[in-house]
Amino acid sequence: MVVFKDAKHSSSAADEADGGKRKAKREPPLSWPQALRKIRSWMQPYVMLLRYWRAYTDLPPPEELRALLSRLFAAEGLQLYVQ
């Protein structure tokens, strides 16, 4: 089973009083529709790029496109801006 959590880190005066140790808060798991939206948000670019390539040609994708598709499939985000 896959559980998605949003990382929220915050410190409070109570945490600092305990010597800086944070107590783990258990957040409720995401609902099924929320989990599907998260998965779809990173799968959609993969599906669309592959669909566009297959509509364009019957050849396998070039190495650069395969590398991009594998990154998208592994849920690694795209760097939209040059740093």
PDB file of N, CA, C and O in Angstrom, chain B, residues numbered from 101:
ATOM      1  N   MET B 101       0.844  -1.173   0.000  1.00  0.00           N
ATOM      2  CA  MET B 101       0.000   0.000   0.000  1.00  0.00           C
ATOM      3  C   MET B 101       0.887   1.233   0.000  1.00  0.00           C
ATOM      4  O   MET B 101       1.869   1.295   0.741  1.00  0.00           O
ATOM      5  N   VAL B 102       0.555   2.199  -0.812  1.00  0.00           N
ATOM      6  CA  VAL B 102       1.316   3.430  -0.916  1.00  0.00           C
ATOM      7  C   VAL B 102       0.591   4.502  -0.125  1.00  0.00           C
ATOM      8  O   VAL B 102      -0.611   4.707  -0.295  1.00  0.00           O
ATOM      9  N   VAL B 103       1.326   5.185   0.740  1.00  0.00           N
ATOM     10  CA  VAL B 103       0.759   6.280   1.516  1.00  0.00           C
ATOM     11  C   VAL B 103       1.528   7.532   1.169  1.00  0.00           C
ATOM     12  O   VAL B 103       2.755   7.556   1.258  1.00  0.00           O
ATOM     13  N   PHE B 104       0.821   8.571   0.776  1.00  0.00           N
ATOM     14  CA  PHE B 104       1.440   9.827   0.423  1.00  0.00           C
ATOM     15  C   PHE B 104       1.278  10.798   1.569  1.00  0.00           C
ATOM     16  O   PHE B 104       0.198  10.924   2.146  1.00  0.00           O
ATOM     17  N   LYS B 105       2.356  11.481   1.894  1.00  0.00           N
ATOM     18  CA  LYS B 105       2.297  12.494   2.936  1.00  0.00           C
ATOM     19  C   LYS B 105       2.951  13.752   2.419  1.00  0.00           C
ATOM     20  O   LYS B 105       3.923  13.702   1.665  1.00  0.00           O
ATOM     21  N   ASP B 106       2.413  14.872   2.829  1.00  0.00           N
ATOM     22  CA  ASP B 106       3.050  16.144   2.542  1.00  0.00           C
ATOM     23  C   ASP B 106       3.949  16.471   3.717  1.00  0.00           C
ATOM     24  O   ASP B 106       3.509  16.433   4.866  1.00  0.00           O
ATOM     25  N   ALA B 107       5.193  16.789   3.442  1.00  0.00           N
ATOM     26  CA  ALA B 107       6.136  17.085   4.515  1.00  0.00           C
ATOM     27  C   ALA B 107       5.880  18.492   5.030  1.00  0.00           C
ATOM     28  O   ALA B 107       6.031  19.469   4.296  1.00  0.00           O
ATOM     29  N   LYS B 108       5.498  18.588   6.277  1.00  0.00           N
ATOM     30  CA  LYS B 108       5.280  19.883   6.913  1.00  0.00           C
ATOM     31  C   LYS B 108       6.133  19.906   8.159  1.00  0.00           C
ATOM     32  O   LYS B 108       5.884  19.172   9.116  1.00  0.00           O
ATOM     33  N   HIS B 109       7.126  20.742   8.136  1.00  0.00           N
ATOM     34  CA  HIS B 109       8.028  20.844   9.271  1.00  0.00           C
ATOM     35  C   HIS B 109       7.853  22.214   9.892  1.00  0.00           C
ATOM     36  O   HIS B 109       7.988  23.237   9.221  1.00  0.00           O
ATOM     37  N   SER B 110       7.557  22.225  11.151  1.00  0.00           N
ATOM     38  CA  SER B 110       7.467  23.498  11.855  1.00  0.00           C
ATOM     39  C   SER B 110       7.957  23.281  13.271  1.00  0.00           C
ATOM     40  O   SER B 110       7.790  22.207  13.848  1.00  0.00           O
ATOM     41  N   SER B 111       8.553  24.299  13.808  1.00  0.00           N
ATOM     42  CA  SER B 111       9.008  24.206  15.188  1.00  0.00           C
ATOM     43  C   SER B 111       8.179  25.150  16.024  1.00  0.00           C
ATOM     44  O   SER B 111       7.739  26.196  15.546  1.00  0.00           O
ATOM     45  N   SER B 112       7.972  24.792  17.243  1.00  0.00           N
ATOM     46  CA  SER B 112       7.202  25.634  18.139  1.00  0.00           C
ATOM     47  C   SER B 112       7.980  25.811  19.430  1.00  0.00           C
ATOM     48  O   SER B 112       9.026  25.191  19.627  1.00  0.00           O
ATOM     49  N   ALA B 113       7.474  26.646  20.293  1.00  0.00           N
ATOM     50  CA  ALA B 113       8.141  26.892  21.573  1.00  0.00           C
ATOM     51  C   ALA B 113       8.176  25.616  22.400  1.00  0.00           C
ATOM     52  O   ALA B 113       9.135  25.392  23.139  1.00  0.00           O
ATOM     53  N   ALA B 114       7.155  24.777  22.294  1.00  0.00           N
ATOM     54  CA  ALA B 114       7.140  23.520  23.055  1.00  0.00           C
ATOM     55  C   ALA B 114       8.247  22.587  22.568  1.00  0.00           C
ATOM     56  O   ALA B 114       8.867  21.884  23.365  1.00  0.00           O
ATOM     57  N   ASP B 115       8.495  22.583  21.243  1.00  0.00           N
ATOM     58  CA  ASP B 115       9.574  21.744  20.710  1.00  0.00           C
ATOM     59  C   ASP B 115      10.928  22.223  21.209  1.00  0.00           C
ATOM     60  O   ASP B 115      11.789  21.412  21.551  1.00  0.00           O
ATOM     61  N   GLU B 116      11.120  23.536  21.251  1.00  0.00           N
ATOM     62  CA  GLU B 116      12.399  24.081  21.698  1.00  0.00           C
ATOM     63  C   GLU B 116      12.601  23.839  23.189  1.00  0.00           C
ATOM     64  O   GLU B 116      13.734  23.673  23.640  1.00  0.00           O
ATOM     65  N   ALA B 117      11.518  23.819  23.953  1.00  0.00           N
ATOM     66  CA  ALA B 117      11.619  23.570  25.386  1.00  0.00           C
ATOM     67  C   ALA B 117      12.044  22.131  25.668  1.00  0.00           C
ATOM     68  O   ALA B 117      12.623  21.856  26.719  1.00  0.00           O
ATOM     69  N   ASP B 118      11.769  21.221  24.757  1.00  0.00           N
ATOM     70  CA  ASP B 118      12.148  19.816  24.918  1.00  0.00           C
ATOM     71  C   ASP B 118      13.562  19.550  24.433  1.00  0.00           C
ATOM     72  O   ASP B 118      13.928  18.397  24.204  1.00  0.00           O
ATOM     73  N   GLY B 119      14.355  20.583  24.275  1.00  0.00           N
ATOM     74  CA  GLY B 119      15.727  20.401  23.816  1.00  0.00           C
ATOM     75  C   GLY B 119      15.831  20.328  22.311  1.00  0.00           C
ATOM     76  O   GLY B 119      16.812  19.801  21.787  1.00  0.00           O
ATOM     77  N   GLY B 120      14.843  20.843  21.603  1.00  0.00           N
ATOM     78  CA  GLY B 120      14.892  20.866  20.147  1.00  0.00           C
ATOM     79  C   GLY B 120      14.404  19.594  19.502  1.00  0.00           C
ATOM     80  O   GLY B 120      14.426  19.485  18.276  1.00  0.00           O
ATOM     81  N   LYS B 121      13.967  18.632  20.278  1.00  0.00           N
ATOM     82  CA  LYS B 121      13.470  17.383  19.695  1.00  0.00           C
ATOM     83  C   LYS B 121      12.019  17.577  19.300  1.00  0.00           C
ATOM     84  O   LYS B 121      11.217  18.109  20.068  1.00  0.00           O
ATOM     85  N   ARG B 122      11.705  17.156  18.139  1.00  0.00           N
ATOM     86  CA  ARG B 122      10.333  17.264  17.657  1.00  0.00           C
ATOM     87  C   ARG B 122       9.618  15.945  17.871  1.00  0.00           C
ATOM     88  O   ARG B 122      10.199  14.871  17.717  1.00  0.00           O
ATOM     89  N   LYS B 123       8.387  16.043  18.219  1.00  0.00           N
ATOM     90  CA  LYS B 123       7.560  14.852  18.335  1.00  0.00           C
ATOM     91  C   LYS B 123       6.880  14.623  16.995  1.00  0.00           C
ATOM     92  O   LYS B 123       6.375  15.556  16.372  1.00  0.00           O
ATOM     93  N   ALA B 124       6.873  13.387  16.568  1.00  0.00           N
ATOM     94  CA  ALA B 124       6.281  13.057  15.276  1.00  0.00           C
ATOM     95  C   ALA B 124       4.769  13.171  15.368  1.00  0.00           C
ATOM     96  O   ALA B 124       4.133  12.581  16.242  1.00  0.00           O
ATOM     97  N   LYS B 125       4.210  13.943  14.444  1.00  0.00           N
ATOM     98  CA  LYS B 125       2.759  14.061  14.365  1.00  0.00           C
ATOM     99  C   LYS B 125       2.275  13.100  13.300  1.00  0.00           C
ATOM    100  O   LYS B 125       2.834  13.030  12.205  1.00  0.00           O
ATOM    101  N   ARG B 126       1.266  12.387  13.620  1.00  0.00           N
ATOM    102  CA  ARG B 126       0.673  11.478  12.640  1.00  0.00           C
ATOM    103  C   ARG B 126      -0.428  12.222  11.914  1.00  0.00           C
ATOM    104  O   ARG B 126      -1.421  12.641  12.508  1.00  0.00           O
ATOM    105  N   GLU B 127      -0.232  12.375  10.638  1.00  0.00           N
ATOM    106  CA  GLU B 127      -1.249  13.007   9.821  1.00  0.00           C
ATOM    107  C   GLU B 127      -2.153  11.917   9.270  1.00  0.00           C
ATOM    108  O   GLU B 127      -1.690  10.812   8.984  1.00  0.00           O
ATOM    109  N   PRO B 128      -3.422  12.213   9.121  1.00  0.00           N
ATOM    110  CA  PRO B 128      -4.322  11.196   8.568  1.00  0.00           C
ATOM    111  C   PRO B 128      -3.908  10.879   7.132  1.00  0.00           C
ATOM    112  O   PRO B 128      -3.486  11.775   6.402  1.00  0.00           O
ATOM    113  N   PRO B 129      -4.024   9.629   6.724  1.00  0.00           N
ATOM    114  CA  PRO B 129      -3.658   9.280   5.345  1.00  0.00           C
ATOM    115  C   PRO B 129      -4.587   9.979   4.360  1.00  0.00           C
ATOM    116  O   PRO B 129      -5.726  10.319   4.683  1.00  0.00           O
ATOM    117  N   LEU B 130      -4.073  10.182   3.157  1.00  0.00           N
ATOM    118  CA  LEU B 130      -4.870  10.823   2.124  1.00  0.00           C
ATOM    119  C   LEU B 130      -6.034   9.933   1.725  1.00  0.00           C
ATOM    120  O   LEU B 130      -5.966   8.708   1.815  1.00  0.00           O
ATOM    121  N   SER B 131      -7.078  10.567   1.292  1.00  0.00           N
ATOM    122  CA  SER B 131      -8.203   9.797   0.781  1.00  0.00           C
ATOM    123  C   SER B 131      -7.836   9.245  -0.601  1.00  0.00           C
ATOM    124  O   SER B 131      -6.865   9.682  -1.217  1.00  0.00           O
ATOM    125  N   TRP B 132      -8.602   8.309  -1.060  1.00  0.00           N
ATOM    126  CA  TRP B 132      -8.344   7.680  -2.350  1.00  0.00           C
ATOM    127  C   TRP B 132      -8.337   8.702  -3.489  1.00  0.00           C
ATOM    128  O   TRP B 132      -7.422   8.662  -4.312  1.00  0.00           O
ATOM    129  N   PRO B 133      -9.314   9.620  -3.581  1.00  0.00           N
ATOM    130  CA  PRO B 133      -9.271  10.615  -4.666  1.00  0.00           C
ATOM    131  C   PRO B 133      -8.048  11.527  -4.584  1.00  0.00           C
ATOM    132  O   PRO B 133      -7.492  11.897  -5.618  1.00  0.00           O
ATOM    133  N   GLN B 134      -7.618  11.894  -3.381  1.00  0.00           N
ATOM    134  CA  GLN B 134      -6.431  12.736  -3.251  1.00  0.00           C
ATOM    135  C   GLN B 134      -5.188  11.987  -3.721  1.00  0.00           C
ATOM    136  O   GLN B 134      -4.337  12.562  -4.400  1.00  0.00           O
ATOM    137  N   ALA B 135      -5.079  10.721  -3.367  1.00  0.00           N
ATOM    138  CA  ALA B 135      -3.936   9.920  -3.801  1.00  0.00           C
ATOM    139  C   ALA B 135      -3.919   9.786  -5.328  1.00  0.00           C
ATOM    140  O   ALA B 135      -2.861   9.883  -5.949  1.00  0.00           O
ATOM    141  N   LEU B 136      -5.079   9.565  -5.925  1.00  0.00           N
ATOM    142  CA  LEU B 136      -5.146   9.459  -7.388  1.00  0.00           C
ATOM    143  C   LEU B 136      -4.751  10.762  -8.066  1.00  0.00           C
ATOM    144  O   LEU B 136      -4.076  10.739  -9.096  1.00  0.00           O
ATOM    145  N   ARG B 137      -5.161  11.902  -7.505  1.00  0.00           N
ATOM    146  CA  ARG B 137      -4.769  13.181  -8.082  1.00  0.00           C
ATOM    147  C   ARG B 137      -3.265  13.385  -8.016  1.00  0.00           C
ATOM    148  O   ARG B 137      -2.669  13.904  -8.960  1.00  0.00           O
ATOM    149  N   LYS B 138      -2.638  12.981  -6.903  1.00  0.00           N
ATOM    150  CA  LYS B 138      -1.183  13.109  -6.787  1.00  0.00           C
ATOM    151  C   LYS B 138      -0.474  12.235  -7.811  1.00  0.00           C
ATOM    152  O   LYS B 138       0.480  12.678  -8.450  1.00  0.00           O
ATOM    153  N   ILE B 139      -0.925  11.013  -7.971  1.00  0.00           N
ATOM    154  CA  ILE B 139      -0.299  10.103  -8.936  1.00  0.00           C
ATOM    155  C   ILE B 139      -0.522  10.614 -10.355  1.00  0.00           C
ATOM    156  O   ILE B 139       0.393  10.596 -11.179  1.00  0.00           O
ATOM    157  N   ARG B 140      -1.725  11.064 -10.634  1.00  0.00           N
ATOM    158  CA  ARG B 140      -2.028  11.535 -11.988  1.00  0.00           C
ATOM    159  C   ARG B 140      -1.228  12.780 -12.341  1.00  0.00           C
ATOM    160  O   ARG B 140      -0.900  12.994 -13.508  1.00  0.00           O
ATOM    161  N   SER B 141      -0.911  13.601 -11.347  1.00  0.00           N
ATOM    162  CA  SER B 141      -0.162  14.827 -11.622  1.00  0.00           C
ATOM    163  C   SER B 141       1.229  14.538 -12.165  1.00  0.00           C
ATOM    164  O   SER B 141       1.743  15.324 -12.961  1.00  0.00           O
ATOM    165  N   TRP B 142       1.860  13.429 -11.757  1.00  0.00           N
ATOM    166  CA  TRP B 142       3.173  13.120 -12.324  1.00  0.00           C
ATOM    167  C   TRP B 142       3.104  12.098 -13.442  1.00  0.00           C
ATOM    168  O   TRP B 142       4.069  11.957 -14.193  1.00  0.00           O
ATOM    169  N   MET B 143       1.994  11.376 -13.582  1.00  0.00           N
ATOM    170  CA  MET B 143       1.873  10.419 -14.680  1.00  0.00           C
ATOM    171  C   MET B 143       1.363  11.072 -15.958  1.00  0.00           C
ATOM    172  O   MET B 143       1.659  10.582 -17.049  1.00  0.00           O
ATOM    173  N   GLN B 144       0.612  12.154 -15.858  1.00  0.00           N
ATOM    174  CA  GLN B 144       0.019  12.781 -17.032  1.00  0.00           C
ATOM    175  C   GLN B 144       1.063  13.220 -18.062  1.00  0.00           C
ATOM    176  O   GLN B 144       0.883  12.930 -19.244  1.00  0.00           O
ATOM    177  N   PRO B 145       2.148  13.905 -17.673  1.00  0.00           N
ATOM    178  CA  PRO B 145       3.151  14.266 -18.692  1.00  0.00           C
ATOM    179  C   PRO B 145       3.760  13.039 -19.371  1.00  0.00           C
ATOM    180  O   PRO B 145       4.015  13.069 -20.574  1.00  0.00           O
ATOM    181  N   TYR B 146       3.997  11.965 -18.622  1.00  0.00           N
ATOM    182  CA  TYR B 146       4.552  10.735 -19.188  1.00  0.00           C
ATOM    183  C   TYR B 146       3.603  10.173 -20.248  1.00  0.00           C
ATOM    184  O   TYR B 146       4.025   9.847 -21.357  1.00  0.00           O
ATOM    185  N   VAL B 147       2.341  10.063 -19.905  1.00  0.00           N
ATOM    186  CA  VAL B 147       1.352   9.483 -20.820  1.00  0.00           C
ATOM    187  C   VAL B 147       1.219  10.329 -22.074  1.00  0.00           C
ATOM    188  O   VAL B 147       1.177   9.800 -23.184  1.00  0.00           O
ATOM    189  N   MET B 148       1.153  11.650 -21.898  1.00  0.00           N
ATOM    190  CA  MET B 148       0.962  12.517 -23.057  1.00  0.00           C
ATOM    191  C   MET B 148       2.184  12.519 -23.983  1.00  0.00           C
ATOM    192  O   MET B 148       2.023  12.453 -25.202  1.00  0.00           O
ATOM    193  N   LEU B 149       3.395  12.592 -23.434  1.00  0.00           N
ATOM    194  CA  LEU B 149       4.587  12.562 -24.288  1.00  0.00           C
ATOM    195  C   LEU B 149       4.685  11.261 -25.065  1.00  0.00           C
ATOM    196  O   LEU B 149       4.997  11.263 -26.256  1.00  0.00           O
ATOM    197  N   LEU B 150       4.417  10.152 -24.391  1.00  0.00           N
ATOM    198  CA  LEU B 150       4.473   8.855 -25.067  1.00  0.00           C
ATOM    199  C   LEU B 150       3.384   8.760 -26.142  1.00  0.00           C
ATOM    200  O   LEU B 150       3.627   8.233 -27.227  1.00  0.00           O
ATOM    201  N   ARG B 151       2.210   9.261 -25.845  1.00  0.00           N
ATOM    202  CA  ARG B 151       1.108   9.246 -26.820  1.00  0.00           C
ATOM    203  C   ARG B 151       1.450  10.104 -28.041  1.00  0.00           C
ATOM    204  O   ARG B 151       1.201   9.697 -29.176  1.00  0.00           O
ATOM    205  N   TYR B 152       2.019  11.289 -27.807  1.00  0.00           N
ATOM    206  CA  TYR B 152       2.400  12.156 -28.926  1.00  0.00           C
ATOM    207  C   TYR B 152       3.473  11.496 -29.786  1.00  0.00           C
ATOM    208  O   TYR B 152       3.414  11.562 -31.014  1.00  0.00           O
ATOM    209  N   TRP B 153       4.452  10.859 -29.146  1.00  0.00           N
ATOM    210  CA  TRP B 153       5.518  10.218 -29.912  1.00  0.00           C
ATOM    211  C   TRP B 153       4.964   9.078 -30.759  1.00  0.00           C
ATOM    212  O   TRP B 153       5.328   8.936 -31.926  1.00  0.00           O
ATOM    213  N   ARG B 154       4.093   8.273 -30.179  1.00  0.00           N
ATOM    214  CA  ARG B 154       3.529   7.141 -30.920  1.00  0.00           C
ATOM    215  C   ARG B 154       2.650   7.610 -32.071  1.00  0.00           C
ATOM    216  O   ARG B 154       2.573   6.925 -33.091  1.00  0.00           O
ATOM    217  N   ALA B 155       1.984   8.756 -31.941  1.00  0.00           N
ATOM    218  CA  ALA B 155       1.175   9.296 -33.034  1.00  0.00           C
ATOM    219  C   ALA B 155       2.071   9.846 -34.138  1.00  0.00           C
ATOM    220  O   ALA B 155       1.672   9.874 -35.303  1.00  0.00           O
ATOM    221  N   TYR B 156       3.265  10.280 -33.786  1.00  0.00           N
ATOM    222  CA  TYR B 156       4.192  10.873 -34.740  1.00  0.00           C
ATOM    223  C   TYR B 156       4.895   9.823 -35.585  1.00  0.00           C
ATOM    224  O   TYR B 156       5.041   9.990 -36.796  1.00  0.00           O
ATOM    225  N   THR B 157       5.331   8.739 -34.948  1.00  0.00           N
ATOM    226  CA  THR B 157       6.109   7.726 -35.664  1.00  0.00           C
ATOM    227  C   THR B 157       5.976   6.367 -34.989  1.00  0.00           C
ATOM    228  O   THR B 157       5.571   6.261 -33.831  1.00  0.00           O
ATOM    229  N   ASP B 158       6.330   5.328 -35.749  1.00  0.00           N
ATOM    230  CA  ASP B 158       6.339   3.973 -35.200  1.00  0.00           C
ATOM    231  C   ASP B 158       7.703   3.591 -34.641  1.00  0.00           C
ATOM    232  O   ASP B 158       7.852   2.524 -34.045  1.00  0.00           O
ATOM    233  N   LEU B 159       8.696   4.452 -34.827  1.00  0.00           N
ATOM    234  CA  LEU B 159      10.040   4.175 -34.327  1.00  0.00           C
ATOM    235  C   LEU B 159      10.084   4.319 -32.807  1.00  0.00           C
ATOM    236  O   LEU B 159       9.270   5.037 -32.226  1.00  0.00           O
ATOM    237  N   PRO B 160      11.027   3.641 -32.168  1.00  0.00           N
ATOM    238  CA  PRO B 160      11.166   3.841 -30.725  1.00  0.00           C
ATOM    239  C   PRO B 160      11.677   5.256 -30.444  1.00  0.00           C
ATOM    240  O   PRO B 160      12.338   5.858 -31.290  1.00  0.00           O
ATOM    241  N   PRO B 161      11.375   5.779 -29.268  1.00  0.00           N
ATOM    242  CA  PRO B 161      11.820   7.137 -28.952  1.00  0.00           C
ATOM    243  C   PRO B 161      13.349   7.237 -28.931  1.00  0.00           C
ATOM    244  O   PRO B 161      14.027   6.261 -28.609  1.00  0.00           O
ATOM    245  N   PRO B 162      13.894   8.408 -29.273  1.00  0.00           N
ATOM    246  CA  PRO B 162      15.348   8.584 -29.193  1.00  0.00           C
ATOM    247  C   PRO B 162      15.808   8.536 -27.734  1.00  0.00           C
ATOM    248  O   PRO B 162      14.998   8.617 -26.811  1.00  0.00           O
ATOM    249  N   GLU B 163      17.106   8.405 -27.550  1.00  0.00           N
ATOM    250  CA  GLU B 163      17.689   8.247 -26.212  1.00  0.00           C
ATOM    251  C   GLU B 163      17.293   9.390 -25.264  1.00  0.00           C
ATOM    252  O   GLU B 163      17.002   9.153 -24.091  1.00  0.00           O
ATOM    253  N   GLU B 164      17.284  10.614 -25.771  1.00  0.00           N
ATOM    254  CA  GLU B 164      16.944  11.765 -24.921  1.00  0.00           C
ATOM    255  C   GLU B 164      15.501  11.686 -24.427  1.00  0.00           C
ATOM    256  O   GLU B 164      15.219  11.955 -23.260  1.00  0.00           O
ATOM    257  N   LEU B 165      14.596  11.316 -25.324  1.00  0.00           N
ATOM    258  CA  LEU B 165      13.189  11.203 -24.935  1.00  0.00           C
ATOM    259  C   LEU B 165      12.990  10.027 -23.985  1.00  0.00           C
ATOM    260  O   LEU B 165      12.208  10.118 -23.039  1.00  0.00           O
ATOM    261  N   ARG B 166      13.695   8.925 -24.235  1.00  0.00           N
ATOM    262  CA  ARG B 166      13.599   7.781 -23.306  1.00  0.00           C
ATOM    263  C   ARG B 166      14.082   8.151 -21.920  1.00  0.00           C
ATOM    264  O   ARG B 166      13.495   7.727 -20.924  1.00  0.00           O
ATOM    265  N   ALA B 167      15.157   8.946 -21.841  1.00  0.00           N
ATOM    266  CA  ALA B 167      15.660   9.385 -20.532  1.00  0.00           C
ATOM    267  C   ALA B 167      14.629  10.272 -19.834  1.00  0.00           C
ATOM    268  O   ALA B 167      14.407  10.142 -18.630  1.00  0.00           O
ATOM    269  N   LEU B 168      14.006  11.167 -20.590  1.00  0.00           N
ATOM    270  CA  LEU B 168      12.972  12.026 -20.021  1.00  0.00           C
ATOM    271  C   LEU B 168      11.776  11.204 -19.560  1.00  0.00           C
ATOM    272  O   LEU B 168      11.260  11.427 -18.464  1.00  0.00           O
ATOM    273  N   LEU B 169      11.331  10.264 -20.375  1.00  0.00           N
ATOM    274  CA  LEU B 169      10.202   9.420 -20.000  1.00  0.00           C
ATOM    275  C   LEU B 169      10.503   8.584 -18.762  1.00  0.00           C
ATOM    276  O   LEU B 169       9.633   8.406 -17.910  1.00  0.00           O
ATOM    277  N   SER B 170      11.721   8.071 -18.655  1.00  0.00           N
ATOM    278  CA  SER B 170      12.054   7.262 -17.477  1.00  0.00           C
ATOM    279  C   SER B 170      12.071   8.122 -16.212  1.00  0.00           C
ATOM    280  O   SER B 170      11.677   7.660 -15.142  1.00  0.00           O
ATOM    281  N   ARG B 171      12.526   9.374 -16.334  1.00  0.00           N
ATOM    282  CA  ARG B 171      12.486  10.285 -15.174  1.00  0.00           C
ATOM    283  C   ARG B 171      11.056  10.595 -14.774  1.00  0.00           C
ATOM    284  O   ARG B 171      10.725  10.613 -13.589  1.00  0.00           O
ATOM    285  N   LEU B 172      10.205  10.839 -15.770  1.00  0.00           N
ATOM    286  CA  LEU B 172       8.802  11.120 -15.469  1.00  0.00           C
ATOM    287  C   LEU B 172       8.125   9.909 -14.848  1.00  0.00           C
ATOM    288  O   LEU B 172       7.349  10.053 -13.903  1.00  0.00           O
ATOM    289  N   PHE B 173       8.406   8.718 -15.363  1.00  0.00           N
ATOM    290  CA  PHE B 173       7.788   7.511 -14.829  1.00  0.00           C
ATOM    291  C   PHE B 173       8.240   7.244 -13.402  1.00  0.00           C
ATOM    292  O   PHE B 173       7.489   6.669 -12.615  1.00  0.00           O
ATOM    293  N   ALA B 174       9.449   7.651 -13.061  1.00  0.00           N
ATOM    294  CA  ALA B 174       9.976   7.456 -11.705  1.00  0.00           C
ATOM    295  C   ALA B 174       9.524   8.565 -10.754  1.00  0.00           C
ATOM    296  O   ALA B 174      10.009   8.649  -9.626  1.00  0.00           O
ATOM    297  N   ALA B 175       8.604   9.409 -11.201  1.00  0.00           N
ATOM    298  CA  ALA B 175       8.027  10.495 -10.392  1.00  0.00           C
ATOM    299  C   ALA B 175       9.049  11.557 -10.034  1.00  0.00           C
ATOM    300  O   ALA B 175       8.910  12.233  -9.015  1.00  0.00           O
ATOM    301  N   GLU B 176      10.079  11.712 -10.863  1.00  0.00           N
ATOM    302  CA  GLU B 176      11.031  12.802 -10.672  1.00  0.00           C
ATOM    303  C   GLU B 176      10.496  14.005 -11.430  1.00  0.00           C
ATOM    304  O   GLU B 176      10.146  13.904 -12.606  1.00  0.00           O
ATOM    305  N   GLY B 177      10.436  15.114 -10.768  1.00  0.00           N
ATOM    306  CA  GLY B 177       9.863  16.301 -11.388  1.00  0.00           C
ATOM    307  C   GLY B 177      10.741  16.847 -12.495  1.00  0.00           C
ATOM    308  O   GLY B 177      11.933  16.552 -12.576  1.00  0.00           O
ATOM    309  N   LEU B 178      10.131  17.636 -13.331  1.00  0.00           N
ATOM    310  CA  LEU B 178      10.861  18.302 -14.411  1.00  0.00           C
ATOM    311  C   LEU B 178      11.394  19.621 -13.896  1.00  0.00           C
ATOM    312  O   LEU B 178      10.692  20.346 -13.190  1.00  0.00           O
ATOM    313  N   GLN B 179      12.629  19.936 -14.243  1.00  0.00           N
ATOM    314  CA  GLN B 179      13.206  21.230 -13.902  1.00  0.00           C
ATOM    315  C   GLN B 179      12.783  22.217 -14.982  1.00  0.00           C
ATOM    316  O   GLN B 179      13.329  22.216 -16.085  1.00  0.00           O
ATOM    317  N   LEU B 180      11.814  23.052 -14.659  1.00  0.00           N
ATOM    318  CA  LEU B 180      11.257  23.955 -15.660  1.00  0.00           C
ATOM    319  C   LEU B 180      12.121  25.196 -15.858  1.00  0.00           C
ATOM    320  O   LEU B 180      12.029  25.851 -16.896  1.00  0.00           O
ATOM    321  N   TYR B 181      12.941  25.520 -14.897  1.00  0.00           N
ATOM    322  CA  TYR B 181      13.764  26.715 -14.975  1.00  0.00           C
ATOM    323  C   TYR B 181      15.230  26.347 -14.814  1.00  0.00           C
ATOM    324  O   TYR B 181      15.574  25.484 -14.007  1.00  0.00           O
ATOM    325  N   VAL B 182      16.086  27.000 -15.577  1.00  0.00           N
ATOM    326  CA  VAL B 182      17.516  26.753 -15.475  1.00  0.00           C
ATOM    327  C   VAL B 182      18.016  27.426 -14.199  1.00  0.00           C
ATOM    328  O   VAL B 182      17.682  28.575 -13.910  1.00  0.00           O
ATOM    329  N   GLN B 183      18.810  26.697 -13.459  1.00  0.00           N
ATOM    330  CA  GLN B 183      19.318  27.242 -12.189  1.00  0.00           C
ATOM    331  C   GLN B 183      20.749  27.629 -12.317  1.00  0.00           C
ATOM    332  O   GLN B 183      21.348  28.106 -11.354  1.00  0.00           O
TER     333      GLN B 183
END
